[in-house]
Amino acid sequence: MTNAAVHHDNPIKITVRTLAGHHDKVTVKPDALVSTVTDHEVTHFVDKGQLTAGDYALTLPRRSGDAELDPTATLTSAGVVEDDVLVLVSRKPQSDG
């Protein structure tokens, strides 16, 4: 097997962070859906009081153009690789209740 061979079932480590600077280092499967990771991380940050509940998207800042990841894509097909930092951004304007 060569170094060029990629195993899409081997977990990778990524960091997900909020715009406020909170971060969570997680191990995920590359074939996980972006929406699944997004939902998990939103729940994580909301439970810790570091994010308000809402509609969020994951972005990949190193990607040129539209950095927002397709929620129906897998992490691999979205271009996410080991040690990437993904950022949660609100999809809708936040309003003060």
C-alpha positions as CSV (number, residue, x, y, z in Angstrom):
1,M,0.0,0.0,0.0
2,T,1.3,3.4,-0.9
3,N,1.1,6.7,1.0
4,A,-1.3,7.9,-1.6
5,A,-3.9,5.4,-0.4
6,V,-6.6,7.0,1.8
7,H,-8.8,5.1,4.1
8,H,-12.1,6.9,4.4
9,D,-13.1,4.8,7.4
10,N,-10.2,5.8,9.6
11,P,-11.2,8.5,12.1
12,I,-9.6,12.0,11.8
13,K,-9.2,14.7,14.3
14,I,-10.6,18.1,13.7
15,T,-11.4,21.2,15.7
16,V,-14.7,22.9,15.7
17,R,-14.9,26.4,17.0
18,T,-17.5,29.2,17.5
19,L,-17.1,32.8,16.4
20,A,-16.6,33.6,20.1
21,G,-13.5,31.5,20.2
22,H,-14.7,28.4,22.0
23,H,-13.4,25.2,20.6
24,D,-13.9,21.5,20.7
25,K,-11.4,19.0,19.5
26,V,-13.2,15.9,18.1
27,T,-12.5,12.7,16.4
28,V,-14.9,12.0,13.5
29,K,-15.3,9.5,10.7
30,P,-14.6,11.1,7.3
31,D,-17.8,9.6,6.0
32,A,-19.9,11.4,8.6
33,L,-22.4,13.9,7.2
34,V,-21.6,17.5,7.7
35,S,-25.1,18.0,9.2
36,T,-24.5,15.3,11.8
37,V,-21.3,16.9,12.9
38,T,-22.9,20.3,12.9
39,D,-25.9,19.1,15.1
40,H,-23.5,17.4,17.5
41,E,-21.3,20.4,17.9
42,V,-24.2,22.9,18.3
43,T,-25.6,20.7,21.0
44,H,-22.2,20.5,22.7
45,F,-21.7,24.3,22.7
46,V,-25.3,25.0,23.7
47,D,-25.1,22.5,26.6
48,K,-21.9,24.3,27.8
49,G,-23.6,27.7,27.6
50,Q,-21.1,28.8,24.9
51,L,-23.7,29.2,22.1
52,T,-27.3,30.1,21.8
53,A,-29.7,27.6,20.2
54,G,-30.3,28.3,16.6
55,D,-29.7,27.3,13.0
56,Y,-25.9,26.9,12.3
57,A,-23.7,25.9,9.4
58,L,-20.1,24.6,9.5
59,T,-17.6,26.5,7.4
60,L,-14.1,25.6,6.3
61,P,-12.3,28.9,6.3
62,R,-9.3,27.6,4.3
63,R,-11.5,26.8,1.4
64,S,-11.8,29.6,-1.3
65,G,-15.1,30.9,-2.4
66,D,-18.2,29.8,-0.4
67,A,-16.7,28.4,2.8
68,E,-20.1,27.0,4.0
69,L,-20.1,23.2,3.8
70,D,-23.0,21.4,2.2
71,P,-24.9,19.7,5.1
72,T,-25.8,16.7,3.0
73,A,-22.1,16.1,2.1
74,T,-19.7,13.8,3.9
75,L,-16.7,15.4,5.5
76,T,-14.5,13.9,2.9
77,S,-16.5,15.1,-0.1
78,A,-16.6,18.5,1.5
79,G,-12.8,18.6,1.6
80,V,-12.3,18.2,5.3
81,V,-9.0,16.6,6.3
82,E,-7.1,15.8,9.4
83,D,-6.4,18.8,11.7
84,D,-8.8,21.1,9.9
85,V,-10.5,23.8,11.9
86,L,-14.2,24.3,11.1
87,V,-16.2,27.2,12.3
88,L,-19.9,27.3,13.3
89,V,-21.7,30.3,11.9
90,S,-25.3,31.3,12.3
91,R,-27.4,30.7,9.2
92,K,-30.1,33.2,10.4
93,P,-29.9,36.6,12.0
94,Q,-29.9,36.3,15.8
95,S,-32.5,38.4,17.6
96,D,-32.4,39.5,21.2
97,G,-35.6,38.2,22.8
